[in-house]
Amino acid sequence: MSGDLPIFDPGSFALTTQEIALTTRTRELAAGSFAARAATIDRDARFPTENYQDLRAAGLLGICVPLEYGGLGATYRAYCLAAAEIGRYCGATALTFNMHVCSCLWSGVLADGLDMPEAVRAGHESRRRKHYARIVNDGKIYSQPFSEGGAITAAAGTVPFATTARRVDGGWRVTGKKIFASLSGHADYYGILCTEIEEGESLSRRRSLYLAVPAAAEGVKVVGDWDPLGMRGTISRTAIFDDVFVADDEAIMPPGIYHQAAARWPHMFLTLTPTYMGLAQAAYDFTVKYLRGEWPGVTDKRRGMAVKQHNVAHMHLLLEQTKALWFQVISEARIDPSREQLLRLYGAQYTVMENANGLAQRAIRTCGGQSMLKSLPLERLYRDSRCGALMLPWTADICIERIGHLALYRAGEADE
Ligand SMILES: Cc1cc2nc3c(=O)[nH]c(=O)nc-3n(C[C@H](O)[C@H](O)[C@H](O)COP(=O)(O)OP(=O)(O)OC[C@H]3O[C@@H](n4cnc5c(N)ncnc54)[C@H](O)[C@@H]3O)c2cc1C
């Protein structure tokens, strides 16, 4: 155990009993086991299989499975806080874990608040019971490949998914390609978004389907290699679906409900940030330990120079600003957020993703050349944190675009 304090002090941030229990469990697991494995997972660009065995044994694969289905029943905020503690010690594990957890969070807590006719909800209940049983009882892992590449990508939310589902007896036939399919070759199910084809109609975002495609199904293929700058353990290769049969009861959300969720519960997309909140904290923690001569194997104290103290002060400010905004936004996550909450939401996404890398950059500058050797974690934190601002649907540039528009235009307003 590292002896690291929680990122969010339970007393100061008035954490709930559930939040304290879950953040303690993830921090102990990640600090105790994942941290030591992170370097080789990164160097070899291999999937953190052992970490998933540990997550499974700790019951954490079901963190967002509702209690009545045998899971841990984490709230949205409790999940975010717990996941940040994982990101602090292994970015690739936290990021892939998020892809898995979203299948439960979106079909669970989020779906419960969405409008559905009674019969549709009853169908959803029976289908999700099956998904959750696979996770809780059988330890199965879900991934979440949405991205398709191309000049205008559906993952940004503006055009329909090009991956299609054709209705057939008992289910659908799915055809398409997903790029950056994290957990490819390692997930048991690919939770894909696709568009149901309507005869004679062009593809519509309203007909988005969120389906669990069994990794072993005929027609599923993983292609290409994975040798990126950062987040190397995510194994985000390309998944191909060639006329794959997917049964009716593999719908993770009822047809059309993803579209409603994306429009009314936008905080659902913020769940990529806990990983990077953890990385931001890790860059700061490393710097303080390194300069105090407390990092294992680095015993010289390097804290005496004023310039280093100034830099650490700037890092401290950046971290506290990031934490404060993020904590507010994960606390106010809800259906149908106000305009101000939406502005803060995009602001939090931008801030966490940019500041995580900003902190890692400043950490290297402050600690110096010896700190960026591969024997230390800082250069990995720098590379992993660089990936946050690229992630759809809310890249840093898309956040800026939306904040600017939302700040200047009220609903329905347009220029002549
Ligand atoms: C480590 C890692 C893991 C990932 N894992 C997954 C995963 O599991 N599942 C998944 O679905 N995806 C995943 N992604 C993919 C990610 O979300 C993006 O889809 C991917 O990075 C897009 O790459 P691209 O080259 O197509 O960039 P583009 O989408 O072409 O983006 C390039 C630039 O164009 C801007 N841009 C793009 N679209 C718009 C728009 N509509 N409006 C304004 N500006 C726009 C962006 O801001 C960006 O600056 C992962 C990415 C990384 C880095």
The ligand as a Gaussian input file, in Angstrom:
#p B3LYP/6-31G(d) Opt

LIG

0 1
 C       -6.305000       5.644000     -26.099000
 C       -7.579000       5.772000     -26.843000
 C       -8.588000       4.847000     -26.613000
 C       -9.799000       4.932000     -27.302000
 N      -10.773000       4.022000     -27.063000
 C      -11.969000       4.130000     -27.684000
 C      -13.017000       3.191000     -27.441000
 O      -12.897000       2.273000     -26.663000
 N      -14.184000       3.356000     -28.102000
 C      -14.366000       4.360000     -28.974000
 O      -15.460000       4.481000     -29.512000
 N      -13.386000       5.241000     -29.272000
 C      -12.199000       5.155000     -28.622000
 N      -11.200000       6.063000     -28.907000
 C      -11.336000       6.905000     -30.100000
 C      -11.588000       8.353000     -29.867000
 O      -12.726000       8.604000     -29.103000
 C      -11.726000       9.038000     -31.232000
 O      -12.724000       8.420000     -31.983000
 C      -10.464000       9.014000     -32.031000
 O       -9.402000       9.497000     -31.265000
 C      -10.681000       9.887000     -33.278000
 O       -9.529000       9.867000     -34.059000
 P       -9.512000      10.546000     -35.516000
 O       -8.129000      10.397000     -36.028000
 O      -10.634000       9.981000     -36.344000
 O       -9.739000      12.058000     -35.178000
 P      -10.891000      13.058000     -35.656000
 O      -12.199000      12.632000     -35.104000
 O      -10.779000      13.265000     -37.122000
 O      -10.466000      14.352000     -34.879000
 C       -9.412000      15.209000     -35.307000
 C       -9.732000      16.621000     -34.875000
 O      -10.969000      17.056000     -35.451000
 C      -11.851000      17.576000     -34.433000
 N      -13.229000      17.116000     -34.707000
 C      -13.640000      15.853000     -34.966000
 N      -14.981000      15.816000     -35.125000
 C      -15.426000      17.078000     -34.971000
 C      -16.717000      17.684000     -35.013000
 N      -17.810000      16.953000     -35.268000
 N      -16.798000      19.002000     -34.774000
 C      -15.671000      19.745000     -34.535000
 N      -14.426000      19.223000     -34.487000
 C      -14.296000      17.916000     -34.702000
 C      -11.349000      16.968000     -33.132000
 O      -11.582000      17.884000     -32.091000
 C       -9.877000      16.761000     -33.342000
 O       -9.166000      17.889000     -32.922000
 C       -9.995000       5.989000     -28.233000
 C       -8.970000       6.930000     -28.453000
 C       -7.789000       6.837000     -27.756000
 C       -6.734000       7.869000     -27.998000

